[in-house]
Amino acid sequence: MSARMTRTFAATCVMLAVLSGCVRIGAKPPGTLLSLTSDVAPAAGATSSGTLGEATVVLEPAAAASVSVLRVPVQIDAANVAYIKGTQWIERPSRAFQHLLADTLRARGKGLVVETDRATTGTRIGGQLLAMGFDAPTRSAVVRFEAMKWLPGGRIETRRFESIVRGIDPEPEEIGPALNQAANKIAGEIADWVG
């Protein structure tokens, strides 16, 4: 067998191994990946313009330790947290919530809405994602957000939002849609609060 044929054969074997899943780089992926999708979205082709000082700026919120990871937390009791097996978020829950809130504000016609952490002017919306997971004692999906609104002129307002979807099991096919529903409810309430 020539050197060229040996290289071709070796390359073919590697390609087949990769395609068949025999070669895996990194950890085994979870069975389900969760994301947040907006119930309302801007129409295709919708535009807005203005300056950053006129914009509503959506900041990525800070997150409590239990929700600052890609895994979905289960609150066992007041002092114990576990995580749902076989599922995780596609991206940080705080980042996913930032995107969802920005899309909701755009769809509600709030003018120019941008996502950045560098703005120091305009109306800024941020806060802390306190909970986005499953509460075992009540069999509920819970999203809790402590919102902050910085207004032009230095005024700051805060408000706590919470949404609970009850009667679900901690299974990916139930927890994903329930968390999405709860997050959308809060995004809508924040959009009303922003005015």
Backbone as ProteinMPNN parsed JSONL, in Angstrom:
{"seq_chain_A": "MSARMTRTFAATCVMLAVLSGCVRIGAKPPGTLLSLTSDVAPAAGATSSGTLGEATVVLEPAAAASVSVLRVPVQIDAANVAYIKGTQWIERPSRAFQHLLADTLRARGKGLVVETDRATTGTRIGGQLLAMGFDAPTRSAVVRFEAMKWLPGGRIETRRFESIVRGIDPEPEEIGPALNQAANKIAGEIADWVG", "coords_chain_A": {"N_chain_A": [[0.844, -1.174, 0.0], [0.597, 2.184, -0.901], [2.082, 5.267, 0.338], [0.373, 7.401, -0.045], [-2.141, 6.17, -0.326], [-2.336, 5.067, 2.202], [-2.535, 7.363, 3.819], [-4.972, 8.381, 2.842], [-6.701, 6.288, 3.535], [-6.444, 6.366, 6.329], [-7.457, 8.929, 6.867], [-10.091, 8.586, 5.998], [-10.979, 6.67, 7.849], [-10.874, 8.145, 10.226], [-12.776, 10.127, 9.662], [-15.113, 8.546, 9.409], [-15.264, 7.551, 12.003], [-15.757, 9.888, 13.466], [-18.218, 10.696, 12.346], [-19.822, 8.538, 13.062], [-20.043, 8.823, 15.736], [-18.21, 7.686, 17.374], [-15.967, 8.981, 18.193], [-15.592, 11.384, 20.623], [-15.438, 14.648, 21.741], [-14.888, 16.298, 24.691], [-17.365, 16.54, 27.378], [-20.178, 14.298, 27.683], [-23.071, 15.323, 25.99], [-26.063, 16.789, 27.426], [-29.37, 15.28, 27.552], [-31.406, 17.087, 26.946], [-31.564, 20.485, 25.97], [-32.242, 23.648, 27.234], [-33.943, 26.696, 26.436], [-34.978, 30.152, 26.384], [-37.789, 31.535, 24.856], [-39.41, 34.23, 23.311], [-42.827, 35.066, 23.803], [-43.943, 37.071, 22.397], [-42.728, 38.769, 19.616], [-40.671, 41.07, 17.771], [-41.869, 42.165, 14.584], [-40.784, 40.749, 11.478], [-38.378, 42.616, 9.779], [-38.917, 44.92, 11.153], [-37.902, 48.106, 12.316], [-35.924, 50.425, 14.251], [-34.603, 53.5, 15.481], [-32.169, 55.784, 16.808], [-30.396, 57.518, 19.421], [-27.973, 56.289, 21.8], [-28.484, 57.473, 24.217], [-31.191, 57.912, 24.06], [-32.235, 55.44, 24.044], [-33.728, 52.404, 25.353], [-31.976, 50.493, 27.472], [-31.094, 47.206, 27.937], [-29.665, 45.444, 30.405], [-27.457, 42.685, 31.16], [-28.643, 40.738, 33.741], [-27.432, 40.361, 37.139], [-26.902, 37.23, 38.841], [-28.23, 34.932, 41.209], [-26.313, 32.516, 43.04], [-27.251, 29.858, 42.655], [-28.483, 29.937, 40.184], [-26.592, 30.778, 38.433], [-25.297, 29.067, 36.839], [-25.245, 26.564, 34.184], [-26.927, 24.47, 34.715], [-30.195, 23.276, 35.813], [-31.733, 24.362, 38.675], [-33.097, 22.648, 41.555], [-35.061, 23.352, 44.203], [-34.919, 21.816, 47.12], [-35.573, 22.052, 49.852], [-35.685, 24.681, 52.328], [-32.929, 24.946, 52.715], [-31.503, 23.319, 50.951], [-30.308, 22.514, 47.727], [-30.599, 20.896, 44.607], [-29.852, 19.566, 41.313], [-31.501, 19.229, 38.151], [-31.286, 16.206, 36.401], [-29.895, 15.379, 33.211], [-30.503, 17.616, 31.687], [-29.87, 21.0, 30.646], [-29.203, 24.555, 30.413], [-28.923, 26.337, 27.306], [-27.454, 28.659, 27.265], [-26.181, 30.968, 29.755], [-28.686, 31.428, 32.233], [-29.247, 34.091, 33.016], [-28.366, 35.589, 30.837], [-30.016, 34.563, 28.821], [-32.462, 35.472, 29.806], [-32.08, 38.23, 29.576], [-32.075, 38.533, 26.741], [-34.708, 37.689, 26.189], [-36.249, 39.617, 27.581], [-35.467, 41.958, 26.208], [-36.44, 41.402, 23.607], [-39.176, 41.299, 24.194], [-39.669, 43.964, 25.004], [-39.072, 45.295, 22.59], [-41.075, 44.228, 20.919], [-43.283, 45.299, 22.132], [-43.207, 47.862, 21.298], [-41.406, 49.776, 22.402], [-39.631, 51.61, 21.383], [-36.213, 52.31, 20.503], [-34.358, 49.614, 21.498], [-31.671, 48.247, 23.138], [-29.123, 45.809, 23.807], [-26.673, 45.85, 26.018], [-23.833, 46.124, 28.174], [-22.438, 48.356, 28.586], [-23.532, 50.87, 28.523], [-24.152, 54.092, 29.888], [-26.019, 55.99, 29.89], [-29.405, 57.051, 29.165], [-32.469, 55.127, 29.597], [-32.045, 52.448, 31.698], [-32.361, 48.982, 32.197], [-32.043, 46.489, 34.524], [-30.856, 44.249, 37.042], [-31.321, 41.533, 39.354], [-31.373, 38.098, 38.852], [-33.06, 36.032, 40.765], [-34.213, 33.52, 41.09], [-34.689, 30.698, 39.005], [-35.962, 28.031, 38.379], [-36.927, 24.822, 39.741], [-39.275, 24.217, 42.286], [-39.385, 21.891, 44.658], [-41.094, 21.173, 46.973], [-43.571, 22.401, 46.331], [-44.016, 21.585, 43.78], [-43.479, 23.266, 41.511], [-42.582, 25.51, 38.859], [-40.419, 28.201, 39.139], [-39.785, 31.605, 38.695], [-37.986, 34.357, 39.657], [-37.348, 37.763, 39.911], [-35.439, 40.543, 40.706], [-35.864, 43.651, 39.818], [-34.216, 46.547, 38.468], [-34.433, 49.919, 37.6], [-32.879, 52.408, 35.938], [-33.215, 55.77, 35.479], [-33.06, 58.608, 33.224], [-31.365, 61.392, 34.58], [-30.699, 60.354, 36.983], [-32.475, 59.062, 38.726], [-33.527, 56.105, 40.434], [-35.379, 53.115, 40.352], [-36.811, 50.251, 41.923], [-38.169, 46.937, 41.729], [-39.734, 43.903, 42.643], [-40.361, 40.962, 40.873], [-42.313, 38.052, 40.345], [-43.088, 34.822, 39.14], [-45.01, 31.913, 39.052], [-45.476, 28.608, 38.047], [-47.586, 26.086, 38.612], [-47.953, 22.58, 39.628], [-46.301, 20.778, 38.155], [-43.88, 18.33, 37.027], [-40.421, 17.593, 37.789], [-39.209, 17.207, 35.167], [-37.519, 17.397, 32.024], [-39.255, 17.832, 29.776], [-41.419, 19.06, 30.935], [-40.499, 21.047, 32.719], [-39.021, 22.862, 31.125], [-40.933, 24.218, 29.257], [-42.572, 25.33, 31.293], [-40.858, 27.058, 32.745], [-40.261, 28.815, 30.671], [-42.789, 29.937, 30.219], [-43.216, 31.227, 32.7], [-41.064, 33.051, 32.727], [-41.714, 34.644, 30.494], [-44.078, 35.834, 31.406], [-43.096, 37.48, 33.457], [-41.387, 39.144, 31.925], [-43.288, 40.504, 30.38], [-44.645, 41.911, 32.406], [-42.578, 43.546, 33.327], [-42.179, 45.073, 31.032], [-44.574, 46.534, 31.042], [-44.134, 47.973, 33.384], [-41.893, 49.484, 32.717], [-43.031, 51.33, 31.027]], "CA_chain_A": [[0.0, 0.0, 0.0], [1.429, 3.379, -1.008], [1.932, 6.243, 1.416], [-0.811, 8.204, -0.345], [-3.311, 5.353, -0.017], [-2.366, 4.924, 3.659], [-3.074, 8.626, 4.349], [-6.382, 8.443, 2.459], [-7.4, 5.308, 4.356], [-6.463, 6.875, 7.704], [-8.382, 10.073, 6.898], [-11.442, 8.028, 5.873], [-11.31, 6.034, 9.127], [-11.131, 9.213, 11.201], [-14.052, 10.732, 9.305], [-16.174, 7.612, 9.759], [-15.364, 7.496, 13.462], [-16.413, 11.121, 13.912], [-19.605, 10.67, 11.911], [-20.571, 7.509, 13.765], [-20.117, 9.165, 17.146], [-17.223, 6.93, 18.138], [-15.022, 9.936, 18.759], [-16.317, 12.457, 21.28], [-14.567, 15.618, 22.384], [-15.59, 16.931, 25.791], [-18.327, 15.752, 28.137], [-21.379, 13.848, 26.982], [-24.078, 16.382, 26.06], [-27.295, 16.37, 28.101], [-30.452, 14.867, 26.66], [-32.232, 18.237, 26.582], [-31.032, 21.827, 26.176], [-33.344, 24.589, 27.41], [-33.751, 28.109, 26.082], [-36.163, 30.99, 26.555], [-38.256, 32.148, 23.621], [-40.411, 35.247, 23.592], [-44.19, 34.854, 23.31], [-44.158, 38.156, 21.442], [-41.448, 39.136, 19.011], [-40.82, 42.111, 16.753], [-42.153, 41.674, 13.231], [-39.631, 40.721, 10.571], [-38.175, 43.874, 9.075], [-39.178, 46.077, 12.02], [-36.692, 48.891, 12.58], [-35.993, 51.566, 15.159], [-33.338, 54.218, 15.446], [-32.022, 56.827, 17.81], [-29.092, 57.525, 20.067], [-27.924, 55.452, 22.994], [-29.111, 58.245, 25.287], [-32.649, 57.813, 23.911], [-32.604, 54.024, 24.007], [-33.917, 51.589, 26.555], [-30.846, 49.573, 27.49], [-31.328, 46.024, 28.765], [-28.404, 44.915, 30.91], [-27.524, 41.305, 31.641], [-28.768, 40.805, 35.193], [-26.64, 39.499, 38.012], [-27.666, 36.017, 39.137], [-27.94, 34.209, 42.438], [-25.375, 31.417, 42.787], [-27.921, 28.642, 42.178], [-28.889, 30.088, 38.779], [-25.496, 31.351, 37.638], [-24.709, 27.931, 36.122], [-26.096, 26.088, 33.096], [-27.833, 23.439, 35.196], [-31.485, 23.774, 36.296], [-31.792, 24.044, 40.099], [-34.29, 22.152, 42.239], [-35.045, 23.732, 45.613], [-35.44, 20.673, 47.87], [-36.176, 22.688, 51.023], [-35.127, 26.026, 52.517], [-31.47, 24.961, 52.784], [-30.867, 22.354, 50.055], [-30.547, 22.643, 46.284], [-30.044, 19.857, 43.729], [-30.007, 19.972, 39.92], [-32.203, 18.247, 37.324], [-30.386, 15.417, 35.565], [-30.205, 15.212, 31.79], [-30.877, 18.85, 30.988], [-29.181, 22.231, 31.035], [-29.483, 25.718, 29.577], [-28.03, 26.568, 26.169], [-26.582, 29.743, 27.704], [-26.491, 31.378, 31.125], [-30.068, 31.882, 32.365], [-29.314, 35.559, 33.069], [-28.208, 36.076, 29.452], [-31.251, 34.192, 28.112], [-33.511, 36.374, 30.26], [-31.789, 39.531, 28.961], [-32.572, 38.484, 25.356], [-36.171, 37.593, 26.235], [-36.778, 40.915, 27.977], [-35.252, 42.91, 25.107], [-37.405, 41.079, 22.548], [-40.511, 41.698, 24.662], [-39.748, 45.43, 24.937], [-39.14, 45.671, 21.17], [-42.388, 43.859, 20.39], [-44.274, 46.193, 22.736], [-43.055, 49.19, 20.716], [-40.733, 50.677, 23.348], [-38.61, 52.391, 20.688], [-34.914, 51.674, 20.34], [-33.99, 48.765, 22.637], [-30.368, 47.635, 22.883], [-28.573, 44.949, 24.858], [-25.257, 46.122, 26.241], [-23.498, 46.398, 29.565], [-21.517, 49.494, 28.569], [-24.237, 52.149, 28.488], [-24.271, 54.841, 31.138], [-27.064, 56.992, 29.688], [-30.682, 56.49, 28.755], [-33.157, 54.287, 30.572], [-31.389, 51.136, 31.775], [-33.105, 47.969, 32.945], [-31.188, 45.386, 34.959], [-31.29, 43.708, 38.319], [-30.761, 40.245, 39.749], [-32.198, 36.905, 38.676], [-32.98, 35.372, 42.065], [-34.612, 32.113, 40.955], [-35.206, 30.216, 37.726], [-35.824, 26.592, 38.541], [-38.049, 24.011, 40.202], [-39.469, 24.149, 43.724], [-39.877, 20.53, 44.892], [-42.242, 21.046, 47.882], [-44.831, 22.844, 45.712], [-44.034, 21.079, 42.396], [-43.691, 24.477, 40.718], [-41.495, 26.238, 38.205], [-40.392, 29.525, 39.765], [-38.861, 32.623, 38.212], [-38.057, 35.526, 40.531], [-36.417, 38.765, 39.396], [-35.389, 41.847, 41.374], [-35.563, 44.574, 38.717], [-33.777, 47.913, 38.726], [-34.622, 50.809, 36.453], [-32.15, 53.668, 36.054], [-33.839, 56.736, 34.594], [-32.258, 59.806, 33.0], [-31.426, 62.312, 35.718], [-30.17, 59.68, 38.162], [-33.485, 58.387, 39.547], [-33.497, 54.644, 40.381], [-36.546, 52.428, 40.902], [-36.68, 48.797, 42.004], [-39.424, 46.2, 41.906], [-39.562, 42.455, 42.587], [-41.331, 40.242, 40.062], [-42.281, 36.604, 40.55], [-44.084, 34.058, 38.409], [-44.985, 30.506, 39.466], [-46.326, 27.688, 37.293], [-47.743, 24.977, 39.557], [-48.431, 21.272, 39.198], [-45.451, 20.154, 37.14], [-42.85, 17.425, 37.505], [-39.088, 18.073, 37.419], [-38.758, 16.526, 33.954], [-37.214, 18.415, 31.014], [-40.388, 18.159, 28.9], [-42.365, 19.894, 31.675], [-39.85, 22.202, 33.348], [-38.632, 23.841, 30.102], [-42.06, 25.092, 28.902], [-43.074, 26.06, 32.456], [-39.94, 28.175, 33.001], [-40.438, 29.769, 29.576], [-44.046, 30.626, 30.496], [-43.019, 32.111, 33.842], [-40.16, 34.139, 32.324], [-42.464, 35.541, 29.609], [-45.008, 36.618, 32.224], [-42.318, 38.54, 34.11], [-40.941, 40.093, 30.898], [-44.441, 41.348, 30.061], [-44.887, 42.814, 33.542], [-41.508, 44.547, 33.315], [-42.469, 45.992, 29.922], [-45.613, 47.448, 31.527], [-43.502, 48.815, 34.404], [-40.997, 50.432, 32.043], [-43.915, 52.393, 30.534]], "C_chain_A": [[0.895, 1.246, 0.0], [1.158, 4.316, 0.155], [0.675, 7.086, 1.214], [-2.085, 7.434, 0.013], [-3.451, 5.18, 1.494], [-2.951, 6.175, 4.301], [-4.563, 8.744, 4.05], [-7.208, 7.5, 3.321], [-7.527, 5.801, 5.797], [-7.453, 8.031, 7.839], [-9.823, 9.588, 6.822], [-11.875, 7.398, 7.183], [-11.641, 7.079, 10.189], [-12.484, 9.849, 10.93], [-15.22, 9.831, 9.681], [-16.368, 7.526, 11.264], [-16.083, 8.719, 14.005], [-17.892, 11.085, 13.56], [-20.43, 9.645, 12.669], [-20.691, 7.786, 15.253], [-19.127, 8.402, 17.994], [-16.199, 7.84, 18.789], [-15.834, 11.079, 19.363], [-15.299, 13.36, 21.969], [-15.382, 16.306, 23.471], [-16.583, 15.989, 26.449], [-19.512, 15.354, 27.279], [-22.445, 14.934, 27.1], [-25.329, 15.881, 26.774], [-28.359, 15.991, 27.086], [-31.274, 16.033, 26.148], [-31.493, 19.53, 26.888], [-32.202, 22.798, 26.216], [-32.952, 25.984, 26.934], [-35.042, 28.846, 26.403], [-36.517, 31.593, 25.211], [-39.414, 33.088, 23.953], [-41.765, 34.859, 22.999], [-44.567, 35.91, 22.283], [-42.799, 38.54, 20.89], [-41.684, 40.251, 18.002], [-41.09, 41.483, 15.389], [-40.874, 41.689, 12.403], [-39.551, 42.041, 9.824], [-38.453, 45.109, 9.917], [-37.869, 46.793, 12.326], [-36.982, 49.949, 13.64], [-34.632, 52.24, 15.115], [-33.339, 55.29, 16.519], [-30.611, 56.785, 18.361], [-29.152, 56.634, 21.301], [-28.575, 56.16, 24.178], [-30.625, 58.196, 25.244], [-33.148, 56.38, 24.048], [-32.999, 53.494, 25.38], [-32.842, 50.517, 26.49], [-31.156, 48.427, 28.447], [-29.972, 45.427, 29.12], [-28.56, 43.432, 31.238], [-27.617, 41.36, 33.158], [-27.705, 39.983, 35.904], [-27.503, 38.276, 38.32], [-27.251, 35.446, 40.479], [-27.09, 32.995, 42.092], [-26.054, 30.184, 42.199], [-28.339, 28.723, 40.72], [-27.803, 30.726, 37.913], [-24.743, 30.273, 36.871], [-25.685, 27.472, 35.045], [-27.092, 25.027, 33.535], [-29.096, 24.058, 35.789], [-31.644, 23.379, 37.763], [-33.154, 23.529, 40.556], [-34.138, 22.531, 43.705], [-35.72, 22.614, 46.39], [-36.178, 21.147, 49.12], [-35.469, 24.032, 51.199], [-33.603, 26.072, 52.437], [-30.769, 24.077, 51.76], [-31.314, 22.528, 48.607], [-29.891, 21.464, 45.579], [-30.209, 20.373, 42.296], [-30.677, 18.858, 39.136], [-31.205, 17.536, 36.43], [-30.855, 15.449, 34.119], [-30.638, 16.458, 31.059], [-30.025, 20.014, 31.492], [-29.582, 23.336, 30.075], [-28.485, 25.784, 28.424], [-27.01, 27.653, 26.516], [-26.964, 30.111, 29.129], [-27.938, 31.852, 31.215], [-30.197, 33.404, 32.4], [-29.207, 36.162, 31.675], [-29.467, 35.767, 28.641], [-32.389, 35.123, 28.507], [-33.314, 37.777, 29.694], [-32.345, 39.58, 27.535], [-34.102, 38.489, 25.322], [-36.791, 38.946, 26.573], [-36.617, 41.943, 26.862], [-36.227, 42.659, 23.97], [-38.813, 41.515, 22.926], [-40.682, 43.204, 24.582], [-39.846, 45.906, 23.491], [-40.525, 45.399, 20.61], [-43.487, 44.761, 20.937], [-44.126, 47.635, 22.249], [-42.411, 50.202, 21.639], [-39.615, 51.483, 22.699], [-37.335, 51.6, 20.516], [-34.564, 50.918, 21.622], [-32.676, 48.084, 22.28], [-29.953, 46.799, 24.088], [-27.071, 45.229, 24.941], [-25.036, 46.349, 27.721], [-22.61, 47.63, 29.679], [-22.21, 50.856, 28.633], [-24.302, 52.784, 29.866], [-25.329, 55.928, 31.032], [-28.339, 56.291, 29.255], [-31.338, 55.733, 29.899], [-32.516, 52.917, 30.547], [-32.196, 50.216, 32.669], [-32.151, 46.833, 33.266], [-31.732, 44.817, 36.248], [-30.605, 42.409, 38.638], [-31.797, 39.148, 39.55], [-32.029, 36.065, 39.942], [-33.316, 33.886, 41.99], [-35.07, 31.86, 39.534], [-35.007, 28.706, 37.752], [-37.093, 25.963, 39.072], [-38.085, 24.005, 41.722], [-40.135, 22.814, 44.036], [-41.084, 20.464, 45.828], [-43.578, 21.433, 47.244], [-45.01, 22.344, 44.281], [-44.309, 22.235, 41.42], [-42.405, 24.928, 40.035], [-41.564, 27.664, 38.717], [-39.355, 30.402, 39.073], [-39.077, 33.85, 39.088], [-36.962, 36.495, 40.1], [-36.549, 40.06, 40.172], [-34.926, 42.863, 40.337], [-35.101, 45.926, 39.241], [-33.935, 48.71, 37.44], [-33.901, 52.113, 36.763], [-32.732, 54.633, 35.029], [-32.895, 57.908, 34.358], [-32.44, 60.777, 34.174], [-30.996, 61.656, 37.019], [-31.179, 58.973, 39.042], [-33.403, 56.875, 39.335], [-34.773, 54.097, 41.019], [-36.264, 50.936, 40.928], [-38.061, 48.178, 42.169], [-39.131, 44.712, 41.775], [-40.721, 41.832, 41.813], [-41.188, 38.748, 40.335], [-43.396, 35.96, 39.736], [-43.899, 32.587, 38.762], [-45.952, 29.717, 38.591], [-46.391, 26.402, 38.108], [-48.136, 23.665, 38.871], [-47.617, 20.618, 38.101], [-44.449, 19.222, 37.814], [-41.488, 17.933, 37.052], [-38.486, 17.269, 36.266], [-38.54, 17.581, 32.876], [-38.413, 18.812, 30.149], [-41.46, 18.986, 29.604], [-41.706, 21.17, 32.198], [-39.466, 23.267, 32.322], [-39.777, 24.766, 29.713], [-42.584, 25.913, 30.083], [-42.174, 27.25, 32.792], [-40.065, 29.243, 31.918], [-41.709, 30.597, 29.805], [-43.873, 31.64, 31.629], [-42.136, 33.303, 33.479], [-40.868, 35.131, 31.405], [-43.451, 36.406, 30.387], [-44.265, 37.772, 32.892], [-41.845, 39.575, 33.096], [-42.073, 41.037, 30.5], [-44.74, 42.35, 31.156], [-43.816, 43.9, 33.618], [-41.74, 45.551, 32.195], [-43.549, 46.999, 30.315], [-45.022, 48.446, 32.524], [-42.598, 49.87, 33.784], [-41.8, 51.602, 31.498], [-43.658, 52.821, 29.132]], "O_chain_A": [[1.829, 1.35, 0.796], [0.159, 4.19, 0.863], [-0.005, 7.442, 2.177], [-3.007, 8.004, 0.596], [-4.568, 5.15, 2.011], [-3.767, 6.078, 5.218], [-5.335, 9.162, 4.912], [-8.288, 7.864, 3.786], [-8.585, 5.67, 6.413], [-8.202, 8.101, 8.813], [-10.689, 10.125, 7.512], [-13.022, 7.568, 7.596], [-12.585, 6.908, 10.961], [-13.258, 10.085, 11.859], [-16.219, 10.31, 10.218], [-17.497, 7.438, 11.747], [-16.921, 8.607, 14.899], [-18.734, 11.411, 14.397], [-21.62, 9.861, 12.898], [-21.378, 7.051, 15.962], [-19.195, 8.463, 19.221], [-15.63, 7.499, 19.825], [-16.671, 11.673, 18.684], [-14.415, 12.891, 22.687], [-16.457, 16.84, 23.194], [-16.644, 14.802, 26.128], [-19.811, 15.997, 26.273], [-22.7, 15.421, 28.201], [-25.629, 14.688, 26.738], [-28.264, 16.338, 25.908], [-31.789, 15.981, 25.031], [-30.867, 19.659, 27.94], [-33.06, 22.776, 25.333], [-31.793, 26.39, 27.02], [-36.074, 28.228, 26.664], [-35.648, 32.104, 24.505], [-40.278, 32.772, 24.771], [-41.853, 34.392, 21.863], [-45.404, 35.675, 21.411], [-41.825, 38.624, 21.638], [-42.773, 40.364, 17.441], [-40.594, 40.398, 15.086], [-39.997, 42.531, 12.601], [-40.553, 42.524, 9.298], [-38.249, 46.23, 9.453], [-36.846, 46.152, 12.568], [-38.132, 50.312, 13.885], [-33.631, 51.62, 14.755], [-34.384, 55.649, 17.062], [-29.741, 56.098, 17.826], [-30.228, 56.275, 21.78], [-29.154, 55.509, 25.047], [-31.283, 58.411, 26.262], [-34.351, 56.144, 24.156], [-32.651, 54.06, 26.415], [-32.807, 49.722, 25.55], [-31.445, 48.651, 29.622], [-29.231, 44.966, 28.252], [-29.658, 42.973, 31.555], [-26.761, 41.965, 33.804], [-27.153, 39.035, 35.346], [-28.71, 38.295, 38.08], [-26.075, 35.47, 40.843], [-27.145, 32.5, 40.966], [-25.483, 29.529, 41.328], [-28.533, 27.692, 40.076], [-28.069, 31.16, 36.792], [-23.675, 30.531, 36.318], [-26.824, 27.937, 34.997], [-28.02, 24.715, 32.789], [-29.086, 25.212, 36.218], [-31.686, 22.189, 38.075], [-34.201, 23.909, 40.032], [-33.202, 22.091, 44.373], [-36.941, 22.467, 46.339], [-37.285, 20.688, 49.404], [-34.735, 24.468, 50.312], [-33.035, 27.119, 52.125], [-29.54, 24.082, 51.702], [-32.498, 22.668, 48.303], [-28.769, 21.077, 45.908], [-30.66, 21.5, 42.095], [-30.455, 17.679, 39.413], [-30.378, 18.173, 35.778], [-32.05, 15.534, 33.838], [-31.098, 16.375, 29.92], [-29.53, 20.002, 32.62], [-30.22, 23.086, 29.052], [-27.343, 25.342, 28.552], [-25.849, 27.577, 26.113], [-27.963, 29.618, 29.652], [-28.381, 32.609, 30.353], [-31.162, 33.949, 31.865], [-29.886, 37.142, 31.369], [-29.931, 36.604, 27.867], [-33.191, 35.523, 27.662], [-34.294, 38.446, 29.365], [-33.006, 40.548, 27.158], [-34.712, 39.204, 24.526], [-37.748, 39.373, 25.927], [-37.537, 42.718, 26.599], [-36.789, 43.607, 23.421], [-39.556, 42.035, 22.094], [-41.727, 43.682, 24.139], [-40.616, 46.819, 23.192], [-41.089, 46.236, 19.906], [-44.509, 44.965, 20.281], [-44.828, 48.528, 22.723], [-42.818, 51.363, 21.665], [-38.737, 51.988, 23.399], [-37.361, 50.375, 20.398], [-34.483, 51.511, 22.698], [-32.573, 47.424, 21.246], [-30.37, 47.046, 25.22], [-26.309, 44.882, 24.039], [-25.961, 46.727, 28.441], [-22.085, 47.917, 30.755], [-21.546, 51.882, 28.781], [-24.483, 52.103, 30.876], [-25.522, 56.703, 31.97], [-28.346, 55.084, 29.009], [-30.829, 55.703, 31.019], [-32.445, 52.284, 29.493], [-32.654, 50.603, 33.744], [-31.519, 46.278, 32.368], [-32.931, 44.895, 36.515], [-29.457, 42.187, 38.253], [-32.935, 39.248, 40.009], [-30.978, 35.462, 40.159], [-32.763, 33.084, 42.743], [-35.749, 32.689, 38.928], [-34.028, 28.177, 37.226], [-38.191, 26.488, 38.887], [-37.058, 23.812, 42.374], [-41.309, 22.616, 43.722], [-42.038, 19.753, 45.511], [-44.61, 20.854, 47.582], [-46.02, 22.632, 43.639], [-45.242, 22.184, 40.618], [-41.303, 24.753, 40.555], [-42.634, 28.273, 38.733], [-38.205, 30.003, 38.888], [-40.202, 34.325, 39.245], [-35.803, 36.111, 39.943], [-37.642, 40.614, 40.286], [-33.741, 42.933, 40.014], [-35.528, 46.387, 40.3], [-33.616, 48.239, 36.349], [-34.245, 52.827, 37.704], [-32.739, 54.337, 33.834], [-32.026, 58.182, 35.186], [-33.547, 60.948, 34.685], [-30.933, 62.32, 38.054], [-30.79, 58.337, 40.021], [-33.232, 56.41, 38.208], [-35.194, 54.552, 42.083], [-35.564, 50.414, 40.061], [-38.99, 48.806, 42.678], [-38.368, 44.301, 40.9], [-41.89, 42.129, 42.058], [-40.082, 38.245, 40.532], [-44.506, 36.486, 39.654], [-42.779, 32.076, 38.77], [-47.106, 30.11, 38.417], [-45.386, 25.711, 38.277], [-48.579, 23.638, 37.723], [-48.174, 19.973, 37.212], [-44.205, 19.316, 39.017], [-41.396, 18.63, 36.042], [-37.389, 16.722, 36.383], [-39.286, 18.558, 32.811], [-38.577, 19.987, 29.821], [-42.325, 19.558, 28.941], [-42.293, 22.25, 32.125], [-39.572, 24.459, 32.612], [-39.633, 25.984, 29.819], [-42.995, 27.059, 29.904], [-42.674, 28.335, 33.092], [-39.986, 30.437, 32.208], [-41.705, 31.812, 29.608], [-44.333, 32.777, 31.524], [-42.421, 34.434, 33.875], [-40.649, 36.337, 31.52], [-43.638, 37.579, 30.064], [-44.743, 38.906, 32.894], [-41.894, 40.772, 33.379], [-41.847, 42.232, 30.305], [-45.053, 43.507, 30.876], [-44.119, 45.049, 33.938], [-41.524, 46.749, 32.381], [-43.46, 48.176, 29.967], [-45.372, 49.626, 32.508], [-42.538, 51.006, 34.257], [-41.325, 52.737, 31.499], [-44.343, 53.706, 28.621]]}, "name": "protein", "num_of_chains": 1, "seq": "MSARMTRTFAATCVMLAVLSGCVRIGAKPPGTLLSLTSDVAPAAGATSSGTLGEATVVLEPAAAASVSVLRVPVQIDAANVAYIKGTQWIERPSRAFQHLLADTLRARGKGLVVETDRATTGTRIGGQLLAMGFDAPTRSAVVRFEAMKWLPGGRIETRRFESIVRGIDPEPEEIGPALNQAANKIAGEIADWVG"}
